[in-house]
Amino acid sequence: MGPLHPGALIGDYQIERMLGTGSTSMVYLARSLSAPDRAPIALKVRLKGHSQHEALLSQRFQESTRLHYHFCHPHIAWLHEWIESDTLQVSVLEYLEGGTLTELLERREGHLNRDEGCLLGAHLADALDHMHELHIFHRDIKPDNILFAVSNDLSSVRISDFDVSKNPYMSPHIT
């Protein structure tokens, strides 16, 4: 099974277009067919395969989603639900249309002023503190995993992509 096409259905969600790809998953813009406002959401989809590592990949994707469910913080991307079938695993996430920190820095030629840097740093530190209080460690903080709900609004920052996050007390066997 390859990439999903516009119009494809996953549960109650209809794919509109691909937003990006990662090493083990693809992210799509989709809309709920039953939500009254049909607000956009992001579907992070991992297609199940038949490799010798399938059980480990499946466990890691499920574990990252399980850890993500613990968060309730304004600067961590919202996870709405989890879907699994015989052929795929899906995290239904808040759609963050404001782009990544990488894109913001490219538009600004690599610069934030001092006040912007302090604001962004404070929001991210608060989100990381929330995660660490729950003994969950992101382990992949980088500009591509820092997104914004609204373009150029630094207060709308969210940490995303929990693929390699870990709680060493709950899942010591997953690296």
C-alpha positions as CSV (number, residue, x, y, z in Angstrom):
1,M,0.0,0.0,0.0
2,G,1.4,3.4,-1.1
3,P,0.5,7.0,-0.2
4,L,-3.1,7.7,0.3
5,H,-4.9,9.8,-2.3
6,P,-7.3,12.8,-1.9
7,G,-10.8,11.6,-1.1
8,A,-9.6,8.4,0.6
9,L,-11.3,7.6,3.9
10,I,-9.7,6.6,7.2
11,G,-12.5,6.1,9.8
12,D,-14.5,9.3,9.8
13,Y,-11.8,11.3,8.1
14,Q,-11.4,12.2,4.4
15,I,-8.0,12.9,3.1
16,E,-7.5,16.2,1.3
17,R,-3.7,16.2,0.6
18,M,-0.3,15.1,1.9
19,L,1.4,17.6,4.2
20,G,4.7,15.7,4.6
21,T,6.6,12.5,5.2
22,G,8.8,11.1,7.8
23,S,11.0,8.0,8.2
24,T,8.0,5.7,9.1
25,S,4.9,7.8,8.5
26,M,3.1,10.3,6.3
27,V,1.0,13.3,7.5
28,Y,-2.1,14.3,5.7
29,L,-4.6,17.2,5.9
30,A,-8.0,15.7,6.4
31,R,-11.5,16.7,7.6
32,S,-14.0,14.8,9.7
33,L,-17.2,13.9,7.8
34,S,-19.3,14.1,11.0
35,A,-18.0,17.3,12.7
36,P,-20.4,20.2,12.1
37,D,-17.6,22.6,11.3
38,R,-15.5,20.1,9.3
39,A,-12.4,21.8,10.8
40,P,-9.1,20.6,9.3
41,I,-7.1,18.0,11.2
42,A,-3.8,16.2,10.6
43,L,-3.6,12.5,10.2
44,K,-0.2,10.9,10.9
45,V,-0.4,7.6,9.2
46,R,1.9,4.6,9.4
47,L,1.3,1.9,6.9
48,K,1.9,-1.5,8.3
49,G,4.4,-3.7,6.4
50,H,5.8,-7.2,6.5
51,S,9.4,-6.5,7.4
52,Q,11.2,-8.3,10.1
53,H,11.0,-5.1,12.1
54,E,7.2,-4.6,11.8
55,A,6.4,-5.6,15.4
56,L,9.0,-3.1,16.8
57,L,7.8,-0.3,14.4
58,S,4.2,-0.9,15.3
59,Q,5.0,-0.9,19.0
60,R,7.0,2.3,18.8
61,F,4.3,4.2,16.9
62,Q,1.7,3.0,19.4
63,E,3.9,3.9,22.4
64,S,4.6,7.4,21.1
65,T,0.8,7.9,20.7
66,R,0.1,6.5,24.1
67,L,2.6,8.9,25.7
68,H,1.2,11.8,23.7
69,Y,-2.3,11.1,25.2
70,H,-1.0,12.2,28.6
71,F,-0.5,15.8,27.6
72,C,-2.9,18.6,28.2
73,H,-0.9,21.8,27.6
74,P,-1.5,24.8,25.4
75,H,2.0,24.5,23.8
76,I,1.9,20.8,22.9
77,A,0.0,19.7,19.8
78,W,-3.3,18.1,20.6
79,L,-3.9,14.4,20.0
80,H,-7.6,13.8,19.3
81,E,-7.7,10.0,18.8
82,W,-5.9,6.9,17.7
83,I,-7.1,4.6,14.9
84,E,-5.6,1.2,14.1
85,S,-6.6,-1.4,11.4
86,D,-5.0,-4.4,9.9
87,T,-3.1,-2.2,7.4
88,L,-2.4,1.1,9.2
89,Q,-1.9,3.1,12.4
90,V,-3.2,6.6,12.7
91,S,-2.8,9.5,15.1
92,V,-5.5,12.1,14.6
93,L,-3.8,15.5,15.5
94,E,-4.5,19.2,15.7
95,Y,-3.8,20.7,12.3
96,L,-1.2,23.4,12.8
97,E,-1.4,25.6,9.7
98,G,1.2,28.2,10.8
99,G,4.2,26.1,9.7
100,T,7.4,25.1,11.5
101,L,10.0,27.1,13.4
102,T,12.4,26.2,10.5
103,E,10.1,27.9,8.0
104,L,9.6,30.9,10.3
105,L,13.4,31.4,10.6
106,E,13.8,31.1,6.9
107,R,11.2,33.8,6.3
108,R,13.0,36.0,8.8
109,E,16.5,35.2,7.5
110,G,17.4,33.3,10.7
111,H,16.4,36.1,13.2
112,L,14.1,36.6,16.1
113,N,14.4,39.7,18.2
114,R,15.2,39.3,21.9
115,D,11.6,39.6,23.1
116,E,10.4,37.1,20.5
117,G,13.2,34.7,21.5
118,C,12.3,35.0,25.2
119,L,8.6,34.5,24.5
120,L,9.2,31.4,22.3
121,G,11.7,30.0,24.8
122,A,9.4,30.5,27.8
123,H,6.5,28.7,26.0
124,L,8.7,25.8,24.9
125,A,10.3,25.5,28.3
126,D,6.9,25.4,30.0
127,A,5.7,22.7,27.6
128,L,8.9,20.6,28.2
129,D,8.5,21.1,32.0
130,H,5.0,19.7,31.7
131,M,6.3,16.7,29.8
132,H,9.1,16.1,32.3
133,E,6.8,16.3,35.2
134,L,5.0,13.3,33.6
135,H,8.5,11.6,33.2
136,I,8.1,11.8,29.4
137,F,11.1,13.0,27.4
138,H,10.7,14.2,23.8
139,R,14.2,13.3,22.6
140,D,13.9,15.0,19.3
141,I,13.4,18.8,19.9
142,K,14.4,20.6,16.7
143,P,13.0,23.5,14.6
144,D,11.0,21.1,12.3
145,N,9.2,19.6,15.4
146,I,8.1,23.0,16.7
147,L,5.0,24.2,14.9
148,F,2.6,27.2,15.1
149,A,-1.2,27.2,15.0
150,V,-1.1,30.6,13.4
151,S,1.6,31.9,11.1
152,N,3.9,34.5,12.7
153,D,2.1,34.2,16.1
154,L,4.8,33.0,18.4
155,S,2.3,32.5,21.3
156,S,0.6,29.8,19.2
157,V,3.7,27.6,19.3
158,R,3.3,23.8,19.8
159,I,5.7,20.9,20.3
160,S,4.9,18.0,18.0
161,D,6.3,14.7,16.7
162,F,6.6,12.4,19.6
163,D,7.9,9.4,17.6
164,V,11.0,8.9,19.8
165,S,9.6,10.2,23.1
166,K,10.0,7.9,26.0
167,N,9.0,7.4,29.6
168,P,11.9,5.3,30.9
169,Y,9.8,4.1,33.9
170,M,6.9,2.8,31.7
171,S,8.8,1.5,28.7
172,P,12.4,0.8,29.5
173,H,12.7,-1.7,26.7
174,I,11.9,0.8,23.9
175,T,14.9,2.7,22.7
